Amino acid sequence: MRLSDLQSKNIVSLSDGRNIGNIIDAKINEETGEIISLIIEPNKSFFSFSNKGLDTEIYWKHIEKIGEDVILVNISL
C-alpha cells in the first residue's frame, strides 16, 4: 500500500465516530522504514474553531483498522 492510497481514506475516531481529517504527511523511521505516525490536517469546517487549525499526529499504534474507505483510530481529541 502506498501513502497516496492512505491519503484518500477518511480518518475516523472509534471513541465518537467523528471524521478527524485528512492525511497530509507521515513520519518514517529512517533505519527500519516503518511508519511511526500519520500527520492529519483537521477538517476545514466553518464551525470548527476548537483545534485552531493545528495538525494532529496519530501514532501508528493507535490505528485499529484500515478499511477500503476509512482508517479507524483509537484516540480521543
MMTF fields as JSON, N, C-alpha, C and O atoms, coordinates in Angstrom:
{
  "mmtfVersion": "1.0.0",
  "mmtfProducer": "UNKNOWN",
  "numBonds": 307,
  "numAtoms": 308,
  "numGroups": 77,
  "numChains": 1,
  "numModels": 1,
  "chainsPerModel": [1],
  "groupsPerChain": [77],
  "chainIdList": ["A"],
  "bondAtomList": [4, 2, 8, 6, 12, 10, 16, 14, 20, 18, 24, 22, 28, 26, 32, 30, 36, 34, 40, 38, 44, 42, 48, 46, 52, 50, 56, 54, 60, 58, 64, 62, 68, 66, 72, 70, 76, 74, 80, 78, 84, 82, 88, 86, 92, 90, 96, 94, 100, 98, 104, 102, 108, 106, 112, 110, 116, 114, 120, 118, 124, 122, 128, 126, 132, 130, 136, 134, 140, 138, 144, 142, 148, 146, 152, 150, 156, 154, 160, 158, 164, 162, 168, 166, 172, 170, 176, 174, 180, 178, 184, 182, 188, 186, 192, 190, 196, 194, 200, 198, 204, 202, 208, 206, 212, 210, 216, 214, 220, 218, 224, 222, 228, 226, 232, 230, 236, 234, 240, 238, 244, 242, 248, 246, 252, 250, 256, 254, 260, 258, 264, 262, 268, 266, 272, 270, 276, 274, 280, 278, 284, 282, 288, 286, 292, 290, 296, 294, 300, 298, 304, 302],
  "bondOrderList": [1, 1, 1, 1, 1, 1, 1, 1, 1, 1, 1, 1, 1, 1, 1, 1, 1, 1, 1, 1, 1, 1, 1, 1, 1, 1, 1, 1, 1, 1, 1, 1, 1, 1, 1, 1, 1, 1, 1, 1, 1, 1, 1, 1, 1, 1, 1, 1, 1, 1, 1, 1, 1, 1, 1, 1, 1, 1, 1, 1, 1, 1, 1, 1, 1, 1, 1, 1, 1, 1, 1, 1, 1, 1, 1, 1],
  "groupList": [{"groupName": "MET", "atomNameList": ["N", "CA", "C", "O"], "elementList": ["N", "C", "C", "O"], "formalChargeList": [0, 0, 0, 0], "bondAtomList": [1, 0, 2, 1, 3, 2], "bondOrderList": [1, 1, 2], "singleLetterCode": "M", "chemCompType": "L-PEPTIDE LINKING"}, {"groupName": "ARG", "atomNameList": ["N", "CA", "C", "O"], "elementList": ["N", "C", "C", "O"], "formalChargeList": [0, 0, 0, 0], "bondAtomList": [1, 0, 2, 1, 3, 2], "bondOrderList": [1, 1, 2], "singleLetterCode": "R", "chemCompType": "L-PEPTIDE LINKING"}, {"groupName": "LEU", "atomNameList": ["N", "CA", "C", "O"], "elementList": ["N", "C", "C", "O"], "formalChargeList": [0, 0, 0, 0], "bondAtomList": [1, 0, 2, 1, 3, 2], "bondOrderList": [1, 1, 2], "singleLetterCode": "L", "chemCompType": "L-PEPTIDE LINKING"}, {"groupName": "SER", "atomNameList": ["N", "CA", "C", "O"], "elementList": ["N", "C", "C", "O"], "formalChargeList": [0, 0, 0, 0], "bondAtomList": [1, 0, 2, 1, 3, 2], "bondOrderList": [1, 1, 2], "singleLetterCode": "S", "chemCompType": "L-PEPTIDE LINKING"}, {"groupName": "ASP", "atomNameList": ["N", "CA", "C", "O"], "elementList": ["N", "C", "C", "O"], "formalChargeList": [0, 0, 0, 0], "bondAtomList": [1, 0, 2, 1, 3, 2], "bondOrderList": [1, 1, 2], "singleLetterCode": "D", "chemCompType": "L-PEPTIDE LINKING"}, {"groupName": "GLN", "atomNameList": ["N", "CA", "C", "O"], "elementList": ["N", "C", "C", "O"], "formalChargeList": [0, 0, 0, 0], "bondAtomList": [1, 0, 2, 1, 3, 2], "bondOrderList": [1, 1, 2], "singleLetterCode": "Q", "chemCompType": "L-PEPTIDE LINKING"}, {"groupName": "LYS", "atomNameList": ["N", "CA", "C", "O"], "elementList": ["N", "C", "C", "O"], "formalChargeList": [0, 0, 0, 0], "bondAtomList": [1, 0, 2, 1, 3, 2], "bondOrderList": [1, 1, 2], "singleLetterCode": "K", "chemCompType": "L-PEPTIDE LINKING"}, {"groupName": "ASN", "atomNameList": ["N", "CA", "C", "O"], "elementList": ["N", "C", "C", "O"], "formalChargeList": [0, 0, 0, 0], "bondAtomList": [1, 0, 2, 1, 3, 2], "bondOrderList": [1, 1, 2], "singleLetterCode": "N", "chemCompType": "L-PEPTIDE LINKING"}, {"groupName": "ILE", "atomNameList": ["N", "CA", "C", "O"], "elementList": ["N", "C", "C", "O"], "formalChargeList": [0, 0, 0, 0], "bondAtomList": [1, 0, 2, 1, 3, 2], "bondOrderList": [1, 1, 2], "singleLetterCode": "I", "chemCompType": "L-PEPTIDE LINKING"}, {"groupName": "VAL", "atomNameList": ["N", "CA", "C", "O"], "elementList": ["N", "C", "C", "O"], "formalChargeList": [0, 0, 0, 0], "bondAtomList": [1, 0, 2, 1, 3, 2], "bondOrderList": [1, 1, 2], "singleLetterCode": "V", "chemCompType": "L-PEPTIDE LINKING"}, {"groupName": "GLY", "atomNameList": ["N", "CA", "C", "O"], "elementList": ["N", "C", "C", "O"], "formalChargeList": [0, 0, 0, 0], "bondAtomList": [1, 0, 2, 1, 3, 2], "bondOrderList": [1, 1, 2], "singleLetterCode": "G", "chemCompType": "PEPTIDE LINKING"}, {"groupName": "ALA", "atomNameList": ["N", "CA", "C", "O"], "elementList": ["N", "C", "C", "O"], "formalChargeList": [0, 0, 0, 0], "bondAtomList": [1, 0, 2, 1, 3, 2], "bondOrderList": [1, 1, 2], "singleLetterCode": "A", "chemCompType": "L-PEPTIDE LINKING"}, {"groupName": "GLU", "atomNameList": ["N", "CA", "C", "O"], "elementList": ["N", "C", "C", "O"], "formalChargeList": [0, 0, 0, 0], "bondAtomList": [1, 0, 2, 1, 3, 2], "bondOrderList": [1, 1, 2], "singleLetterCode": "E", "chemCompType": "L-PEPTIDE LINKING"}, {"groupName": "THR", "atomNameList": ["N", "CA", "C", "O"], "elementList": ["N", "C", "C", "O"], "formalChargeList": [0, 0, 0, 0], "bondAtomList": [1, 0, 2, 1, 3, 2], "bondOrderList": [1, 1, 2], "singleLetterCode": "T", "chemCompType": "L-PEPTIDE LINKING"}, {"groupName": "PRO", "atomNameList": ["N", "CA", "C", "O"], "elementList": ["N", "C", "C", "O"], "formalChargeList": [0, 0, 0, 0], "bondAtomList": [1, 0, 2, 1, 3, 2], "bondOrderList": [1, 1, 2], "singleLetterCode": "P", "chemCompType": "L-PEPTIDE LINKING"}, {"groupName": "PHE", "atomNameList": ["N", "CA", "C", "O"], "elementList": ["N", "C", "C", "O"], "formalChargeList": [0, 0, 0, 0], "bondAtomList": [1, 0, 2, 1, 3, 2], "bondOrderList": [1, 1, 2], "singleLetterCode": "F", "chemCompType": "L-PEPTIDE LINKING"}, {"groupName": "TYR", "atomNameList": ["N", "CA", "C", "O"], "elementList": ["N", "C", "C", "O"], "formalChargeList": [0, 0, 0, 0], "bondAtomList": [1, 0, 2, 1, 3, 2], "bondOrderList": [1, 1, 2], "singleLetterCode": "Y", "chemCompType": "L-PEPTIDE LINKING"}, {"groupName": "TRP", "atomNameList": ["N", "CA", "C", "O"], "elementList": ["N", "C", "C", "O"], "formalChargeList": [0, 0, 0, 0], "bondAtomList": [1, 0, 2, 1, 3, 2], "bondOrderList": [1, 1, 2], "singleLetterCode": "W", "chemCompType": "L-PEPTIDE LINKING"}, {"groupName": "HIS", "atomNameList": ["N", "CA", "C", "O"], "elementList": ["N", "C", "C", "O"], "formalChargeList": [0, 0, 0, 0], "bondAtomList": [1, 0, 2, 1, 3, 2], "bondOrderList": [1, 1, 2], "singleLetterCode": "H", "chemCompType": "L-PEPTIDE LINKING"}],
  "groupTypeList": [0, 1, 2, 3, 4, 2, 5, 3, 6, 7, 8, 9, 3, 2, 3, 4, 10, 1, 7, 8, 10, 7, 8, 8, 4, 11, 6, 8, 7, 12, 12, 13, 10, 12, 8, 8, 3, 2, 8, 8, 12, 14, 7, 6, 3, 15, 15, 3, 15, 3, 7, 6, 10, 2, 4, 13, 12, 8, 16, 17, 6, 18, 8, 12, 6, 8, 10, 12, 4, 9, 8, 2, 9, 7, 8, 3, 2],
  "groupIdList": [1, 2, 3, 4, 5, 6, 7, 8, 9, 10, 11, 12, 13, 14, 15, 16, 17, 18, 19, 20, 21, 22, 23, 24, 25, 26, 27, 28, 29, 30, 31, 32, 33, 34, 35, 36, 37, 38, 39, 40, 41, 42, 43, 44, 45, 46, 47, 48, 49, 50, 51, 52, 53, 54, 55, 56, 57, 58, 59, 60, 61, 62, 63, 64, 65, 66, 67, 68, 69, 70, 71, 72, 73, 74, 75, 76, 77],
  "secStructList": [7, 7, 2, 2, 2, 2, 2, 6, 1, 3, 3, 3, 3, 6, 6, 6, 7, 7, 3, 3, 3, 3, 3, 3, 3, 3, 3, 3, 7, 6, 6, 6, 7, 7, 3, 3, 3, 3, 3, 3, 3, 3, 7, 7, 7, 6, 6, 7, 7, 6, 6, 6, 6, 7, 7, 3, 3, 3, 3, 4, 4, 4, 3, 3, 3, 3, 7, 1, 1, 3, 3, 3, 3, 7, 7, 7, 7],
  "xCoordList": [0.85, 0.0, 0.893, 1.909, 0.511, 1.259, 0.653, -0.513, 1.458, 0.954, -0.202, -1.157, -0.138, -1.223, -2.533, -3.611, -2.448, -3.65, -4.248, -5.468, -3.395, -3.871, -4.481, -5.46, -3.904, -4.362, -5.788, -6.439, -6.276, -7.633, -8.697, -9.892, -8.275, -9.21, -9.564, -8.751, -10.8, -11.226, -10.654, -10.609, -10.217, -9.721, -10.87, -11.361, -11.302, -12.467, -12.063, -11.39, -12.486, -12.218, -13.212, -14.42, -12.707, -13.58, -14.335, -15.42, -13.779, -14.402, -15.702, -16.629, -15.786, -17.013, -17.515, -18.508, -16.841, -17.272, -17.043, -17.554, -16.283, -16.048, -14.962, -13.966, -15.167, -14.159, -13.097, -13.391, -11.875, -10.816, -10.185, -9.918, -9.943, -9.306, -8.662, -9.02, -7.706, -7.029, -5.542, -4.929, -4.969, -3.53, -2.79, -3.066, -1.845, -1.037, 0.437, 1.199, 0.836, 2.238, 2.365, 1.397, 3.554, 3.832, 5.244, 6.134, 5.449, 6.792, 7.267, 6.566, 8.475, 9.046, 10.327, 11.145, 10.505, 11.754, 12.793, 12.651, 13.82, 14.818, 15.603, 16.049, 15.774, 16.559, 15.762, 16.287, 14.481, 13.683, 12.705, 12.236, 12.397, 11.418, 9.981, 9.062, 9.76, 8.41, 7.768, 8.439, 6.447, 5.697, 5.575, 5.125, 5.971, 5.849, 4.486, 3.795, 4.108, 2.843, 2.366, 3.123, 1.087, 0.488, 0.171, -0.294, 0.42, 0.107, -1.219, -1.373, -2.175, -3.534, -3.832, -3.62, -4.325, -4.813, -6.271, -7.056, -6.65, -8.037, -9.02, -8.665, -10.263, -11.32, -11.487, -11.374, -11.751, -11.95, -13.441, -14.098, -13.946, -15.362, -15.536, -14.727, -16.582, -16.868, -17.079, -16.729, -17.649, -17.96, -16.871, -17.052, -15.769, -14.7, -13.627, -12.729, -13.739, -12.757, -11.926, -10.972, -12.263, -11.634, -10.168, -9.367, -9.783, -8.396, -7.525, -6.326, -8.084, -7.355, -6.446, -5.411, -6.828, -6.085, -4.773, -3.976, -4.521, -3.277, -3.362, -4.403, -2.261, -2.218, -2.172, -1.693, -2.673, -2.714, -1.801, -1.771, -1.056, -0.199, -0.86, -1.169, -1.069, -1.664, -0.609, -0.153, -0.23, 0.797, 0.238, -0.932, 1.091, 0.693, 0.048, -0.868, 0.514, -0.027, -1.491, -2.173, -1.994, -3.387, -4.326, -5.541, -3.769, -4.603, -5.129, -4.359, -6.451, -7.087, -7.361, -7.181, -7.794, -8.195, -8.068, -8.444, -7.54, -7.5, -8.46, -8.215, -9.551, -10.555, -10.443, -9.49, -11.438, -11.447, -11.578, -10.943, -12.411, -12.688, -12.253, -12.126, -12.025, -11.721, -10.548, -10.2, -9.959, -8.957, -9.531, -9.803, -9.716, -10.268, -9.126, -8.204, -9.196, -8.139, -8.727, -9.866, -7.94, -8.371, -7.731, -6.801, -8.249, -7.787, -8.999, -10.04, -8.843, -9.88, -9.214, -8.191, -9.808, -9.235, -10.03, -9.701],
  "yCoordList": [-1.178, 0.0, 1.237, 1.282, 2.218, 3.472, 4.542, 4.46, 5.538, 6.652, 7.33, 7.761, 7.432, 8.076, 7.294, 7.887, 5.962, 5.163, 5.515, 5.602, 5.716, 6.084, 7.479, 7.729, 8.387, 9.773, 9.933, 10.933, 8.984, 9.096, 8.593, 8.711, 8.041, 7.473, 8.494, 9.346, 8.391, 9.225, 8.649, 7.431, 9.521, 9.105, 9.283, 10.395, 8.177, 8.199, 7.718, 6.698, 8.472, 8.128, 7.077, 7.24, 5.998, 4.965, 5.449, 4.947, 6.416, 6.863, 7.625, 7.511, 8.406, 9.179, 9.154, 9.808, 8.412, 8.29, 9.524, 9.618, 10.462, 11.722, 11.58, 10.887, 12.247, 12.308, 13.308, 14.488, 12.836, 13.665, 14.593, 15.755, 14.112, 14.955, 14.126, 12.967, 14.727, 14.087, 13.934, 14.783, 12.838, 12.606, 13.549, 13.596, 14.298, 15.189, 14.784, 15.224, 13.928, 13.532, 12.298, 11.876, 11.728, 10.584, 10.721, 11.228, 10.266, 10.192, 8.759, 7.812, 8.615, 7.309, 7.111, 8.026, 5.919, 5.568, 5.365, 4.47, 6.182, 6.15, 4.841, 4.42, 4.203, 2.97, 1.748, 0.887, 1.681, 0.492, 0.688, -0.284, 1.943, 2.229, 2.111, 2.258, 1.846, 1.707, 3.071, 4.055, 3.099, 4.333, 4.503, 3.594, 5.658, 5.976, 6.594, 6.203, 7.565, 8.26, 8.893, 9.051, 9.251, 9.974, 11.387, 11.584, 12.358, 13.751, 14.069, 13.887, 14.549, 14.782, 16.275, 16.972, 16.75, 18.121, 18.099, 17.305, 18.956, 18.937, 19.334, 20.028, 18.882, 19.244, 20.752, 21.425, 21.269, 22.711, 23.039, 23.37, 22.941, 23.207, 24.642, 25.139, 25.299, 26.669, 26.764, 27.771, 25.722, 25.741, 25.122, 25.001, 24.733, 24.064, 25.071, 25.394, 25.559, 26.523, 25.95, 26.591, 24.755, 24.219, 23.852, 24.054, 23.316, 22.893, 23.967, 23.752, 25.088, 26.262, 25.968, 26.614, 24.993, 24.724, 23.996, 23.935, 23.439, 22.731, 21.313, 20.664, 20.836, 19.467, 18.512, 18.871, 17.292, 16.276, 15.131, 14.737, 14.597, 13.446, 12.21, 12.175, 11.205, 9.958, 8.867, 8.561, 8.289, 7.252, 5.958, 5.625, 5.246, 4.031, 3.028, 2.304, 2.98, 2.028, 2.314, 1.44, 3.523, 3.876, 3.535, 3.705, 3.059, 2.665, 1.256, 0.31, 1.138, -0.146, -0.942, -2.159, -0.258, -0.959, -0.02, 1.149, -0.532, 0.208, -0.497, -1.625, 0.183, -0.386, 0.164, 0.865, -0.168, 0.283, 1.8, 2.424, 2.391, 3.828, 4.614, 5.837, 3.923, 4.626, 3.981, 2.819, 4.793, 4.314, 4.596, 5.747, 3.538, 3.677, 3.821, 3.005, 4.875, 5.142, 5.167, 5.588, 4.714, 4.64, 5.786, 5.583, 6.994, 8.182, 9.051, 8.929, 9.924, 10.925, 12.29, 12.511, 13.187, 14.535, 15.532, 16.718],
  "zCoordList": [0.0, 0.0, 0.0, 0.694, -0.768, -0.871, 0.033, 0.419, 0.361, 1.166, 0.446, 1.092, -0.866, -1.612, -1.466, -1.503, -1.298, -1.041, 0.32, 0.46, 1.317, 2.655, 2.661, 3.364, 1.881, 1.885, 1.378, 1.681, 0.628, 0.094, 1.079, 0.809, 2.202, 3.175, 4.259, 4.618, 4.776, 5.896, 7.187, 7.359, 8.091, 9.396, 10.387, 10.58, 11.019, 11.902, 13.287, 13.433, 14.309, 15.699, 16.172, 16.003, 16.763, 17.315, 18.547, 18.84, 19.27, 20.516, 20.289, 21.092, 19.2, 18.977, 17.527, 17.208, 16.657, 15.267, 14.417, 13.301, 14.936, 14.242, 13.183, 13.389, 12.042, 10.995, 11.451, 11.643, 11.62, 12.198, 11.175, 11.483, 9.975, 8.966, 7.886, 7.678, 7.194, 6.069, 6.346, 6.993, 5.85, 5.996, 5.054, 3.856, 5.618, 4.791, 4.771, 3.91, 5.744, 5.806, 6.691, 7.325, 6.729, 7.584, 8.132, 7.45, 9.373, 9.948, 9.793, 10.151, 9.251, 8.951, 9.749, 9.85, 10.318, 10.973, 9.871, 9.039, 9.864, 8.795, 8.753, 7.686, 9.898, 9.942, 9.477, 8.772, 9.882, 9.585, 8.436, 7.844, 8.117, 7.077, 7.542, 6.736, 8.834, 9.371, 9.591, 9.903, 9.418, 9.7, 11.205, 11.901, 11.705, 13.124, 13.401, 14.342, 12.571, 12.782, 11.486, 10.528, 11.487, 10.377, 10.847, 11.97, 9.996, 10.311, 9.631, 8.423, 10.427, 9.966, 9.955, 10.947, 8.821, 8.711, 9.153, 8.634, 10.102, 10.576, 9.484, 8.531, 9.638, 8.687, 8.645, 9.669, 7.484, 7.3, 7.417, 6.43, 8.618, 8.86, 9.347, 10.13, 8.889, 9.302, 10.804, 11.419, 11.399, 12.828, 13.686, 14.898, 13.114, 13.857, 14.264, 13.486, 15.492, 15.997, 17.137, 17.577, 17.627, 18.832, 18.631, 19.544, 17.461, 17.293, 16.652, 16.469, 16.316, 15.832, 14.645, 14.48, 13.814, 12.596, 12.776, 11.839, 13.954, 14.189, 13.65, 13.75, 13.076, 12.589, 13.777, 14.853, 13.574, 14.616, 14.21, 13.044, 15.171, 14.909, 15.509, 16.7, 14.678, 15.14, 15.0, 13.899, 16.137, 16.124, 15.53, 15.718, 14.818, 14.123, 15.079, 14.688, 16.323, 17.295, 17.631, 18.168, 17.326, 17.596, 16.437, 16.549, 15.333, 14.195, 14.457, 14.626, 14.486, 14.764, 13.489, 13.463, 12.439, 11.218, 10.029, 10.112, 8.923, 7.673, 6.728, 6.299, 6.411, 5.528, 4.127, 3.787, 3.315, 1.927, 1.815, 0.965, 2.686, 2.617, 3.852, 3.793, 4.965, 6.218, 6.954, 6.742, 7.827, 8.771, 10.147, 10.491, 10.938, 12.287, 13.28, 13.304, 14.107, 15.072, 16.476, 16.681, 17.426, 18.82, 19.6, 20.381, 19.374, 20.112, 20.4, 19.755, 21.374, 21.618, 21.6, 22.247, 20.855, 20.714, 21.501, 21.505]
}
